[in-house]
């Protein structure tokens, strides 16, 4: 009986620790969220990737320089982040969420954004 209780406690604690502190959104939701919530869009890809194409109005804030720009983020706005495929932006959105920011990661990253923009 004790083993079952310990195992159950571990599972509950593990899931509580991993609970999401950020949102995930699809590219089709971005325009509405930007207008409705005055969201700030952050492209966390490299400057070179950003220069080849990005969401209109997105600010380029390269992921590898996050320690330089993180403290300049507004704490009162939704931050919509995207990278190339969605993995890095999800990690950063989680980190920012744990630090008290309202953050969302675009599912599929810029690849899905491009598909959405092309119709």
Backbone as XML, in Angstrom:
<?xml version="1.0"?>
<chain id="A" units="angstrom">
  <residue number="1" name="UNK">
    <atom name="N" x="0.816" y="-1.190" z="0.000"/>
    <atom name="CA" x="0.000" y="0.000" z="0.000"/>
    <atom name="C" x="0.863" y="1.260" z="0.000"/>
  </residue>
  <residue number="2" name="UNK">
    <atom name="N" x="1.953" y="1.286" z="0.797"/>
    <atom name="CA" x="2.816" y="2.460" z="0.855"/>
    <atom name="C" x="3.417" y="2.780" z="-0.509"/>
  </residue>
  <residue number="3" name="UNK">
    <atom name="N" x="3.820" y="1.745" z="-1.254"/>
    <atom name="CA" x="4.411" y="1.972" z="-2.570"/>
    <atom name="C" x="3.423" y="2.655" z="-3.502"/>
  </residue>
  <residue number="4" name="UNK">
    <atom name="N" x="2.175" y="2.228" z="-3.461"/>
    <atom name="CA" x="1.164" y="2.848" z="-4.322"/>
    <atom name="C" x="0.960" y="4.311" z="-3.958"/>
  </residue>
  <residue number="5" name="UNK">
    <atom name="N" x="0.938" y="4.627" z="-2.694"/>
    <atom name="CA" x="0.745" y="6.007" z="-2.252"/>
    <atom name="C" x="1.919" y="6.858" z="-2.704"/>
  </residue>
  <residue number="6" name="UNK">
    <atom name="N" x="3.139" y="6.388" z="-2.503"/>
    <atom name="CA" x="4.321" y="7.138" z="-2.924"/>
    <atom name="C" x="4.326" y="7.353" z="-4.427"/>
  </residue>
  <residue number="7" name="UNK">
    <atom name="N" x="3.996" y="6.316" z="-5.152"/>
    <atom name="CA" x="3.969" y="6.419" z="-6.613"/>
    <atom name="C" x="2.931" y="7.461" z="-7.044"/>
  </residue>
  <residue number="8" name="UNK">
    <atom name="N" x="1.767" y="7.443" z="-6.439"/>
    <atom name="CA" x="0.717" y="8.404" z="-6.756"/>
    <atom name="C" x="1.177" y="9.830" z="-6.433"/>
  </residue>
  <residue number="9" name="UNK">
    <atom name="N" x="1.820" y="9.994" z="-5.284"/>
    <atom name="CA" x="2.315" y="11.311" z="-4.886"/>
    <atom name="C" x="3.335" y="11.826" z="-5.897"/>
  </residue>
  <residue number="10" name="UNK">
    <atom name="N" x="4.232" y="10.967" z="-6.354"/>
    <atom name="CA" x="5.229" y="11.364" z="-7.337"/>
    <atom name="C" x="4.555" y="11.845" z="-8.625"/>
  </residue>
  <residue number="11" name="UNK">
    <atom name="N" x="3.576" y="11.107" z="-9.093"/>
    <atom name="CA" x="2.893" y="11.471" z="-10.329"/>
    <atom name="C" x="2.205" y="12.814" z="-10.179"/>
  </residue>
  <residue number="12" name="UNK">
    <atom name="N" x="1.500" y="13.033" z="-9.085"/>
    <atom name="CA" x="0.807" y="14.305" z="-8.855"/>
    <atom name="C" x="1.814" y="15.439" z="-8.781"/>
  </residue>
  <residue number="13" name="UNK">
    <atom name="N" x="2.882" y="15.270" z="-8.020"/>
    <atom name="CA" x="3.894" y="16.319" z="-7.886"/>
    <atom name="C" x="4.587" y="16.590" z="-9.212"/>
  </residue>
  <residue number="14" name="UNK">
    <atom name="N" x="4.885" y="15.538" z="-9.949"/>
    <atom name="CA" x="5.549" y="15.705" z="-11.231"/>
    <atom name="C" x="4.680" y="16.525" z="-12.181"/>
  </residue>
  <residue number="15" name="UNK">
    <atom name="N" x="3.402" y="16.192" z="-12.278"/>
    <atom name="CA" x="2.522" y="16.933" z="-13.177"/>
    <atom name="C" x="2.293" y="18.355" z="-12.696"/>
  </residue>
  <residue number="16" name="UNK">
    <atom name="N" x="2.275" y="18.578" z="-11.398"/>
    <atom name="CA" x="2.127" y="19.934" z="-10.886"/>
    <atom name="C" x="3.343" y="20.773" z="-11.274"/>
  </residue>
  <residue number="17" name="UNK">
    <atom name="N" x="4.540" y="20.199" z="-11.177"/>
    <atom name="CA" x="5.768" y="20.906" z="-11.530"/>
    <atom name="C" x="5.800" y="21.230" z="-13.027"/>
  </residue>
  <residue number="18" name="UNK">
    <atom name="N" x="5.265" y="20.350" z="-13.835"/>
    <atom name="CA" x="5.293" y="20.526" z="-15.277"/>
    <atom name="C" x="4.096" y="21.313" z="-15.810"/>
  </residue>
  <residue number="19" name="UNK">
    <atom name="N" x="3.215" y="21.752" z="-14.941"/>
    <atom name="CA" x="2.001" y="22.413" z="-15.425"/>
    <atom name="C" x="2.358" y="23.606" z="-16.303"/>
  </residue>
  <residue number="20" name="UNK">
    <atom name="N" x="1.536" y="23.825" z="-17.294"/>
    <atom name="CA" x="1.823" y="24.875" z="-18.263"/>
    <atom name="C" x="1.618" y="26.255" z="-17.644"/>
  </residue>
  <residue number="21" name="UNK">
    <atom name="N" x="2.570" y="27.113" z="-17.866"/>
    <atom name="CA" x="2.502" y="28.484" z="-17.407"/>
    <atom name="C" x="2.460" y="29.425" z="-18.603"/>
  </residue>
  <residue number="22" name="UNK">
    <atom name="N" x="2.120" y="28.888" z="-19.748"/>
    <atom name="CA" x="2.049" y="29.652" z="-20.984"/>
    <atom name="C" x="0.941" y="29.063" z="-21.837"/>
  </residue>
  <residue number="23" name="UNK">
    <atom name="N" x="0.635" y="29.743" z="-22.927"/>
    <atom name="CA" x="-0.400" y="29.277" z="-23.839"/>
    <atom name="C" x="0.249" y="28.830" z="-25.144"/>
  </residue>
  <residue number="24" name="UNK">
    <atom name="N" x="-0.466" y="28.032" z="-25.892"/>
    <atom name="CA" x="-0.067" y="27.732" z="-27.264"/>
    <atom name="C" x="-1.193" y="28.223" z="-28.162"/>
  </residue>
  <residue number="25" name="UNK">
    <atom name="N" x="-0.821" y="28.797" z="-29.285"/>
    <atom name="CA" x="-1.821" y="29.310" z="-30.220"/>
    <atom name="C" x="-1.441" y="28.908" z="-31.639"/>
  </residue>
  <residue number="26" name="UNK">
    <atom name="N" x="-2.425" y="28.897" z="-32.507"/>
    <atom name="CA" x="-2.205" y="28.626" z="-33.920"/>
    <atom name="C" x="-2.028" y="29.948" z="-34.661"/>
  </residue>
  <residue number="27" name="UNK">
    <atom name="N" x="-1.328" y="29.926" z="-35.793"/>
    <atom name="CA" x="-1.154" y="31.152" z="-36.569"/>
    <atom name="C" x="-2.470" y="31.871" z="-36.888"/>
  </residue>
  <residue number="28" name="UNK">
    <atom name="N" x="-3.523" y="31.113" z="-37.132"/>
    <atom name="CA" x="-4.813" y="31.742" z="-37.474"/>
    <atom name="C" x="-5.385" y="32.566" z="-36.321"/>
  </residue>
  <residue number="29" name="UNK">
    <atom name="N" x="-4.910" y="32.352" z="-35.103"/>
    <atom name="CA" x="-5.377" y="33.094" z="-33.937"/>
    <atom name="C" x="-4.594" y="34.383" z="-33.689"/>
  </residue>
  <residue number="30" name="UNK">
    <atom name="N" x="-3.467" y="34.533" z="-34.345"/>
    <atom name="CA" x="-2.561" y="35.631" z="-34.018"/>
    <atom name="C" x="-3.178" y="37.010" z="-34.225"/>
  </residue>
  <residue number="31" name="UNK">
    <atom name="N" x="-3.769" y="37.259" z="-35.379"/>
    <atom name="CA" x="-4.313" y="38.590" z="-35.652"/>
    <atom name="C" x="-5.319" y="39.020" z="-34.602"/>
  </residue>
  <residue number="32" name="UNK">
    <atom name="N" x="-6.228" y="38.127" z="-34.262"/>
    <atom name="CA" x="-7.252" y="38.449" z="-33.272"/>
    <atom name="C" x="-6.631" y="38.739" z="-31.911"/>
  </residue>
  <residue number="33" name="UNK">
    <atom name="N" x="-5.670" y="37.913" z="-31.506"/>
    <atom name="CA" x="-5.028" y="38.103" z="-30.201"/>
    <atom name="C" x="-4.224" y="39.395" z="-30.167"/>
  </residue>
  <residue number="34" name="UNK">
    <atom name="N" x="-3.585" y="39.734" z="-31.280"/>
    <atom name="CA" x="-2.806" y="40.974" z="-31.347"/>
    <atom name="C" x="-3.739" y="42.166" z="-31.175"/>
  </residue>
  <residue number="35" name="UNK">
    <atom name="N" x="-4.849" y="42.169" z="-31.895"/>
    <atom name="CA" x="-5.804" y="43.278" z="-31.808"/>
    <atom name="C" x="-6.512" y="43.319" z="-30.458"/>
  </residue>
  <residue number="36" name="UNK">
    <atom name="N" x="-7.047" y="42.178" z="-30.054"/>
    <atom name="CA" x="-7.872" y="42.108" z="-28.849"/>
    <atom name="C" x="-7.080" y="42.361" z="-27.574"/>
  </residue>
  <residue number="37" name="UNK">
    <atom name="N" x="-5.855" y="41.830" z="-27.520"/>
    <atom name="CA" x="-5.066" y="41.898" z="-26.290"/>
    <atom name="C" x="-3.821" y="42.775" z="-26.402"/>
  </residue>
  <residue number="38" name="UNK">
    <atom name="N" x="-3.707" y="43.488" z="-27.530"/>
    <atom name="CA" x="-2.513" y="44.313" z="-27.768"/>
    <atom name="C" x="-1.229" y="43.486" z="-27.567"/>
  </residue>
  <residue number="39" name="UNK">
    <atom name="N" x="-1.256" y="42.275" z="-28.060"/>
    <atom name="CA" x="-0.114" y="41.364" z="-27.885"/>
    <atom name="C" x="1.107" y="41.877" z="-28.635"/>
  </residue>
  <residue number="40" name="UNK">
    <atom name="N" x="2.247" y="41.583" z="-28.087"/>
    <atom name="CA" x="3.528" y="41.901" z="-28.697"/>
    <atom name="C" x="4.080" y="40.620" z="-29.304"/>
  </residue>
  <residue number="41" name="UNK">
    <atom name="N" x="4.417" y="40.657" z="-30.598"/>
    <atom name="CA" x="4.916" y="39.466" z="-31.290"/>
    <atom name="C" x="6.438" y="39.508" z="-31.324"/>
  </residue>
  <residue number="42" name="UNK">
    <atom name="N" x="7.045" y="38.428" z="-30.838"/>
    <atom name="CA" x="8.498" y="38.321" z="-30.788"/>
    <atom name="C" x="8.968" y="37.146" z="-31.639"/>
  </residue>
  <residue number="43" name="UNK">
    <atom name="N" x="9.768" y="37.450" z="-32.642"/>
    <atom name="CA" x="10.400" y="36.450" z="-33.491"/>
    <atom name="C" x="11.749" y="36.161" z="-32.853"/>
  </residue>
  <residue number="44" name="UNK">
    <atom name="N" x="11.929" y="34.960" z="-32.321"/>
    <atom name="CA" x="13.158" y="34.666" z="-31.582"/>
    <atom name="C" x="14.207" y="33.941" z="-32.433"/>
  </residue>
  <residue number="45" name="UNK">
    <atom name="N" x="13.997" y="33.950" z="-33.745"/>
    <atom name="CA" x="14.990" y="33.350" z="-34.646"/>
    <atom name="C" x="16.175" y="34.312" z="-34.800"/>
  </residue>
  <residue number="46" name="UNK">
    <atom name="N" x="17.180" y="33.867" z="-35.517"/>
    <atom name="CA" x="18.358" y="34.705" z="-35.753"/>
    <atom name="C" x="17.987" y="35.905" z="-36.616"/>
  </residue>
  <residue number="47" name="UNK">
    <atom name="N" x="18.836" y="36.889" z="-36.624"/>
    <atom name="CA" x="18.592" y="38.084" z="-37.452"/>
    <atom name="C" x="18.514" y="37.719" z="-38.938"/>
  </residue>
  <residue number="48" name="UNK">
    <atom name="N" x="19.345" y="36.768" z="-39.341"/>
    <atom name="CA" x="19.346" y="36.337" z="-40.739"/>
    <atom name="C" x="18.009" y="35.692" z="-41.104"/>
  </residue>
  <residue number="49" name="UNK">
    <atom name="N" x="17.500" y="34.820" z="-40.242"/>
    <atom name="CA" x="16.209" y="34.175" z="-40.498"/>
    <atom name="C" x="15.092" y="35.217" z="-40.528"/>
  </residue>
  <residue number="50" name="UNK">
    <atom name="N" x="15.141" y="36.144" z="-39.602"/>
    <atom name="CA" x="14.138" y="37.212" z="-39.539"/>
    <atom name="C" x="14.136" y="38.042" z="-40.828"/>
  </residue>
  <residue number="51" name="UNK">
    <atom name="N" x="15.319" y="38.341" z="-41.328"/>
    <atom name="CA" x="15.418" y="39.176" z="-42.533"/>
    <atom name="C" x="14.857" y="38.482" z="-43.775"/>
  </residue>
  <residue number="52" name="UNK">
    <atom name="N" x="14.768" y="37.161" z="-43.758"/>
    <atom name="CA" x="14.206" y="36.417" z="-44.899"/>
    <atom name="C" x="12.682" y="36.372" z="-44.869"/>
  </residue>
  <residue number="53" name="UNK">
    <atom name="N" x="12.088" y="36.808" z="-43.772"/>
    <atom name="CA" x="10.637" y="36.830" z="-43.661"/>
    <atom name="C" x="10.192" y="36.711" z="-42.228"/>
  </residue>
  <residue number="54" name="UNK">
    <atom name="N" x="9.115" y="37.415" z="-41.872"/>
    <atom name="CA" x="8.601" y="37.389" z="-40.509"/>
    <atom name="C" x="7.156" y="37.874" z="-40.489"/>
  </residue>
  <residue number="55" name="UNK">
    <atom name="N" x="6.491" y="37.681" z="-39.373"/>
    <atom name="CA" x="5.132" y="38.174" z="-39.174"/>
    <atom name="C" x="5.180" y="39.703" z="-39.207"/>
  </residue>
  <residue number="56" name="UNK">
    <atom name="N" x="4.261" y="40.371" z="-39.903"/>
    <atom name="CA" x="4.261" y="41.837" z="-39.948"/>
    <atom name="C" x="4.208" y="42.445" z="-38.544"/>
  </residue>
  <residue number="57" name="UNK">
    <atom name="N" x="5.142" y="43.326" z="-38.263"/>
    <atom name="CA" x="5.188" y="43.996" z="-36.968"/>
    <atom name="C" x="5.928" y="43.236" z="-35.877"/>
  </residue>
  <residue number="58" name="UNK">
    <atom name="N" x="6.385" y="42.028" z="-36.176"/>
    <atom name="CA" x="7.109" y="41.245" z="-35.166"/>
    <atom name="C" x="8.463" y="41.890" z="-34.877"/>
  </residue>
  <residue number="59" name="UNK">
    <atom name="N" x="8.846" y="41.867" z="-33.621"/>
    <atom name="CA" x="10.165" y="42.340" z="-33.216"/>
    <atom name="C" x="11.120" y="41.156" z="-33.212"/>
  </residue>
  <residue number="60" name="UNK">
    <atom name="N" x="12.319" y="41.373" z="-33.727"/>
    <atom name="CA" x="13.320" y="40.310" z="-33.706"/>
    <atom name="C" x="14.071" y="40.368" z="-32.384"/>
  </residue>
  <residue number="61" name="UNK">
    <atom name="N" x="13.929" y="39.314" z="-31.600"/>
    <atom name="CA" x="14.625" y="39.174" z="-30.322"/>
    <atom name="C" x="15.258" y="37.788" z="-30.305"/>
  </residue>
  <residue number="62" name="UNK">
    <atom name="N" x="16.465" y="37.650" z="-30.872"/>
    <atom name="CA" x="17.102" y="36.331" z="-30.987"/>
    <atom name="C" x="17.191" y="35.587" z="-29.653"/>
  </residue>
  <residue number="63" name="UNK">
    <atom name="N" x="16.842" y="34.323" z="-29.713"/>
    <atom name="CA" x="16.822" y="33.459" z="-28.525"/>
    <atom name="C" x="18.175" y="33.435" z="-27.826"/>
  </residue>
  <residue number="64" name="UNK">
    <atom name="N" x="19.252" y="33.402" z="-28.600"/>
    <atom name="CA" x="20.575" y="33.296" z="-27.977"/>
    <atom name="C" x="20.994" y="34.576" z="-27.256"/>
  </residue>
  <residue number="65" name="UNK">
    <atom name="N" x="20.225" y="35.659" z="-27.398"/>
    <atom name="CA" x="20.516" y="36.913" z="-26.705"/>
    <atom name="C" x="19.457" y="37.233" z="-25.650"/>
  </residue>
  <residue number="66" name="UNK">
    <atom name="N" x="18.669" y="36.259" z="-25.270"/>
    <atom name="CA" x="17.530" y="36.484" z="-24.369"/>
    <atom name="C" x="17.939" y="37.171" z="-23.068"/>
  </residue>
  <residue number="67" name="UNK">
    <atom name="N" x="19.093" y="36.865" z="-22.531"/>
    <atom name="CA" x="19.515" y="37.491" z="-21.277"/>
    <atom name="C" x="19.734" y="38.988" z="-21.424"/>
  </residue>
  <residue number="68" name="UNK">
    <atom name="N" x="19.973" y="39.458" z="-22.628"/>
    <atom name="CA" x="20.161" y="40.892" z="-22.881"/>
    <atom name="C" x="18.835" y="41.648" z="-22.981"/>
  </residue>
  <residue number="69" name="UNK">
    <atom name="N" x="17.809" y="41.000" z="-23.535"/>
    <atom name="CA" x="16.568" y="41.733" z="-23.803"/>
    <atom name="C" x="15.386" y="41.365" z="-22.924"/>
  </residue>
  <residue number="70" name="UNK">
    <atom name="N" x="15.497" y="40.296" z="-22.168"/>
    <atom name="CA" x="14.346" y="39.835" z="-21.378"/>
    <atom name="C" x="13.829" y="40.902" z="-20.410"/>
  </residue>
  <residue number="71" name="UNK">
    <atom name="N" x="14.685" y="41.601" z="-19.760"/>
    <atom name="CA" x="14.263" y="42.586" z="-18.749"/>
    <atom name="C" x="13.596" y="43.822" z="-19.365"/>
  </residue>
  <residue number="72" name="UNK">
    <atom name="N" x="13.637" y="43.957" z="-20.678"/>
    <atom name="CA" x="12.996" y="45.100" z="-21.341"/>
    <atom name="C" x="11.563" y="44.788" z="-21.769"/>
  </residue>
  <residue number="73" name="UNK">
    <atom name="N" x="11.104" y="43.564" z="-21.533"/>
    <atom name="CA" x="9.767" y="43.174" z="-21.964"/>
    <atom name="C" x="8.692" y="43.820" z="-21.096"/>
  </residue>
  <residue number="74" name="UNK">
    <atom name="N" x="7.595" y="44.233" z="-21.716"/>
    <atom name="CA" x="6.497" y="44.797" z="-20.913"/>
    <atom name="C" x="5.784" y="43.694" z="-20.133"/>
  </residue>
  <residue number="75" name="UNK">
    <atom name="N" x="5.549" y="43.939" z="-18.881"/>
    <atom name="CA" x="4.917" y="42.934" z="-18.048"/>
    <atom name="C" x="3.401" y="42.930" z="-18.137"/>
  </residue>
  <residue number="76" name="UNK">
    <atom name="N" x="2.836" y="43.910" z="-18.835"/>
    <atom name="CA" x="1.379" y="44.044" z="-18.875"/>
    <atom name="C" x="0.763" y="43.646" z="-20.212"/>
  </residue>
  <residue number="77" name="UNK">
    <atom name="N" x="1.531" y="43.004" z="-21.078"/>
    <atom name="CA" x="1.019" y="42.605" z="-22.396"/>
    <atom name="C" x="1.274" y="41.129" z="-22.647"/>
  </residue>
  <residue number="78" name="UNK">
    <atom name="N" x="0.409" y="40.537" z="-23.453"/>
    <atom name="CA" x="0.631" y="39.165" z="-23.898"/>
    <atom name="C" x="1.809" y="39.160" z="-24.859"/>
  </residue>
  <residue number="79" name="UNK">
    <atom name="N" x="2.723" y="38.236" z="-24.670"/>
    <atom name="CA" x="3.877" y="38.074" z="-25.553"/>
    <atom name="C" x="3.638" y="36.832" z="-26.397"/>
  </residue>
  <residue number="80" name="UNK">
    <atom name="N" x="3.597" y="37.008" z="-27.715"/>
    <atom name="CA" x="3.448" y="35.882" z="-28.635"/>
    <atom name="C" x="4.815" y="35.615" z="-29.239"/>
  </residue>
  <residue number="81" name="UNK">
    <atom name="N" x="5.350" y="34.441" z="-28.981"/>
    <atom name="CA" x="6.682" y="34.088" z="-29.455"/>
    <atom name="C" x="6.607" y="33.031" z="-30.541"/>
  </residue>
  <residue number="82" name="UNK">
    <atom name="N" x="7.526" y="33.127" z="-31.488"/>
    <atom name="CA" x="7.681" y="32.046" z="-32.455"/>
    <atom name="C" x="9.132" y="31.919" z="-32.863"/>
  </residue>
  <residue number="83" name="UNK">
    <atom name="N" x="9.506" y="30.689" z="-33.208"/>
    <atom name="CA" x="10.827" y="30.374" z="-33.730"/>
    <atom name="C" x="10.600" y="29.720" z="-35.084"/>
  </residue>
  <residue number="84" name="UNK">
    <atom name="N" x="11.508" y="28.908" z="-35.561"/>
    <atom name="CA" x="11.336" y="28.305" z="-36.878"/>
    <atom name="C" x="10.278" y="27.200" z="-36.876"/>
  </residue>
  <residue number="85" name="UNK">
    <atom name="N" x="10.332" y="26.299" z="-35.883"/>
    <atom name="CA" x="9.407" y="25.161" z="-35.862"/>
    <atom name="C" x="8.532" y="25.095" z="-34.609"/>
  </residue>
  <residue number="86" name="UNK">
    <atom name="N" x="8.809" y="25.890" z="-33.598"/>
    <atom name="CA" x="7.961" y="25.936" z="-32.411"/>
    <atom name="C" x="8.574" y="25.432" z="-31.124"/>
  </residue>
  <residue number="87" name="UNK">
    <atom name="N" x="9.667" y="24.693" z="-31.188"/>
    <atom name="CA" x="10.262" y="24.122" z="-29.976"/>
    <atom name="C" x="10.924" y="25.148" z="-29.069"/>
  </residue>
  <residue number="88" name="UNK">
    <atom name="N" x="11.768" y="25.985" z="-29.637"/>
    <atom name="CA" x="12.474" y="26.982" z="-28.828"/>
    <atom name="C" x="11.515" y="28.021" z="-28.260"/>
  </residue>
  <residue number="89" name="UNK">
    <atom name="N" x="10.527" y="28.419" z="-29.058"/>
    <atom name="CA" x="9.572" y="29.410" z="-28.555"/>
    <atom name="C" x="8.728" y="28.821" z="-27.428"/>
  </residue>
  <residue number="90" name="UNK">
    <atom name="N" x="8.448" y="27.528" z="-27.479"/>
    <atom name="CA" x="7.701" y="26.894" z="-26.402"/>
    <atom name="C" x="8.532" y="26.877" z="-25.115"/>
  </residue>
  <residue number="91" name="UNK">
    <atom name="N" x="9.808" y="26.566" z="-25.231"/>
    <atom name="CA" x="10.687" y="26.574" z="-24.056"/>
    <atom name="C" x="10.776" y="27.968" z="-23.453"/>
  </residue>
  <residue number="92" name="UNK">
    <atom name="N" x="10.948" y="28.972" z="-24.312"/>
    <atom name="CA" x="11.075" y="30.337" z="-23.812"/>
    <atom name="C" x="9.752" y="30.853" z="-23.253"/>
  </residue>
  <residue number="93" name="UNK">
    <atom name="N" x="8.640" y="30.509" z="-23.868"/>
    <atom name="CA" x="7.330" y="30.919" z="-23.347"/>
    <atom name="C" x="7.123" y="30.331" z="-21.958"/>
  </residue>
  <residue number="94" name="UNK">
    <atom name="N" x="7.520" y="29.083" z="-21.773"/>
    <atom name="CA" x="7.397" y="28.458" z="-20.448"/>
    <atom name="C" x="8.249" y="29.203" z="-19.431"/>
  </residue>
  <residue number="95" name="UNK">
    <atom name="N" x="9.477" y="29.495" z="-19.804"/>
    <atom name="CA" x="10.377" y="30.222" z="-18.896"/>
    <atom name="C" x="9.804" y="31.589" z="-18.538"/>
  </residue>
  <residue number="96" name="UNK">
    <atom name="N" x="9.335" y="32.319" z="-19.539"/>
    <atom name="CA" x="8.773" y="33.645" z="-19.277"/>
    <atom name="C" x="7.507" y="33.544" z="-18.420"/>
  </residue>
  <residue number="97" name="UNK">
    <atom name="N" x="6.703" y="32.513" z="-18.675"/>
    <atom name="CA" x="5.511" y="32.297" z="-17.871"/>
    <atom name="C" x="5.844" y="32.059" z="-16.410"/>
  </residue>
  <residue number="98" name="UNK">
    <atom name="N" x="6.884" y="31.291" z="-16.161"/>
    <atom name="CA" x="7.317" y="31.034" z="-14.786"/>
    <atom name="C" x="7.827" y="32.303" z="-14.121"/>
  </residue>
  <residue number="99" name="UNK">
    <atom name="N" x="8.298" y="33.255" z="-14.925"/>
    <atom name="CA" x="8.799" y="34.520" z="-14.387"/>
    <atom name="C" x="7.704" y="35.582" z="-14.275"/>
  </residue>
  <residue number="100" name="UNK">
    <atom name="N" x="6.470" y="35.197" z="-14.581"/>
    <atom name="CA" x="5.357" y="36.106" z="-14.377"/>
    <atom name="C" x="4.812" y="36.797" z="-15.613"/>
  </residue>
  <residue number="101" name="UNK">
    <atom name="N" x="5.414" y="36.565" z="-16.768"/>
    <atom name="CA" x="4.918" y="37.154" z="-18.007"/>
    <atom name="C" x="3.739" y="36.349" z="-18.542"/>
  </residue>
  <residue number="102" name="UNK">
    <atom name="N" x="2.871" y="36.993" z="-19.305"/>
    <atom name="CA" x="1.823" y="36.296" z="-20.048"/>
    <atom name="C" x="2.425" y="35.969" z="-21.403"/>
  </residue>
  <residue number="103" name="UNK">
    <atom name="N" x="2.670" y="34.707" z="-21.664"/>
    <atom name="CA" x="3.376" y="34.298" z="-22.877"/>
    <atom name="C" x="2.616" y="33.210" z="-23.619"/>
  </residue>
  <residue number="104" name="UNK">
    <atom name="N" x="2.752" y="33.247" z="-24.943"/>
    <atom name="CA" x="2.150" y="32.234" z="-25.811"/>
    <atom name="C" x="3.165" y="31.862" z="-26.880"/>
  </residue>
  <residue number="105" name="UNK">
    <atom name="N" x="3.171" y="30.590" z="-27.249"/>
    <atom name="CA" x="4.045" y="30.093" z="-28.305"/>
    <atom name="C" x="3.185" y="29.678" z="-29.490"/>
  </residue>
  <residue number="106" name="UNK">
    <atom name="N" x="3.635" y="30.027" z="-30.688"/>
    <atom name="CA" x="2.903" y="29.672" z="-31.904"/>
    <atom name="C" x="3.234" y="28.229" z="-32.275"/>
  </residue>
  <residue number="107" name="UNK">
    <atom name="N" x="2.209" y="27.408" z="-32.345"/>
    <atom name="CA" x="2.373" y="26.002" z="-32.691"/>
    <atom name="C" x="2.899" y="25.888" z="-34.124"/>
  </residue>
  <residue number="108" name="UNK">
    <atom name="N" x="4.015" y="25.198" z="-34.286"/>
    <atom name="CA" x="4.599" y="25.010" z="-35.613"/>
    <atom name="C" x="5.539" y="26.120" z="-36.048"/>
  </residue>
  <residue number="109" name="UNK">
    <atom name="N" x="5.633" y="27.185" z="-35.254"/>
    <atom name="CA" x="6.568" y="28.268" z="-35.526"/>
    <atom name="C" x="6.355" y="28.968" z="-36.850"/>
  </residue>
  <residue number="110" name="UNK">
    <atom name="N" x="7.431" y="29.545" z="-37.364"/>
    <atom name="CA" x="7.337" y="30.333" z="-38.591"/>
    <atom name="C" x="6.941" y="29.470" z="-39.791"/>
  </residue>
  <residue number="111" name="UNK">
    <atom name="N" x="7.281" y="28.197" z="-39.764"/>
    <atom name="CA" x="6.880" y="27.318" z="-40.861"/>
    <atom name="C" x="5.354" y="27.298" z="-40.990"/>
  </residue>
  <residue number="112" name="UNK">
    <atom name="N" x="4.644" y="27.191" z="-39.877"/>
    <atom name="CA" x="3.180" y="27.203" z="-39.915"/>
    <atom name="C" x="2.636" y="28.592" z="-40.209"/>
  </residue>
  <residue number="113" name="UNK">
    <atom name="N" x="3.303" y="29.616" z="-39.736"/>
    <atom name="CA" x="2.893" y="30.991" z="-40.037"/>
    <atom name="C" x="2.936" y="31.210" z="-41.542"/>
  </residue>
  <residue number="114" name="UNK">
    <atom name="N" x="4.016" y="30.778" z="-42.185"/>
    <atom name="CA" x="4.125" y="30.932" z="-43.653"/>
    <atom name="C" x="3.016" y="30.191" z="-44.374"/>
  </residue>
  <residue number="115" name="UNK">
    <atom name="N" x="2.721" y="28.978" z="-43.941"/>
    <atom name="CA" x="1.616" y="28.217" z="-44.561"/>
    <atom name="C" x="0.301" y="28.966" z="-44.417"/>
  </residue>
  <residue number="116" name="UNK">
    <atom name="N" x="0.069" y="29.506" z="-43.247"/>
    <atom name="CA" x="-1.154" y="30.266" z="-42.985"/>
    <atom name="C" x="-1.216" y="31.511" z="-43.877"/>
  </residue>
  <residue number="117" name="UNK">
    <atom name="N" x="-0.106" y="32.232" z="-43.984"/>
    <atom name="CA" x="-0.083" y="33.457" z="-44.791"/>
    <atom name="C" x="-0.271" y="33.170" z="-46.275"/>
  </residue>
  <residue number="118" name="UNK">
    <atom name="N" x="0.173" y="32.003" z="-46.722"/>
    <atom name="CA" x="0.031" y="31.645" z="-48.139"/>
    <atom name="C" x="-1.358" y="31.152" z="-48.471"/>
  </residue>
  <residue number="119" name="UNK">
    <atom name="N" x="-2.167" y="30.937" z="-47.442"/>
    <atom name="CA" x="-3.562" y="30.553" z="-47.670"/>
    <atom name="C" x="-3.717" y="29.110" z="-47.821"/>
  </residue>
</chain>
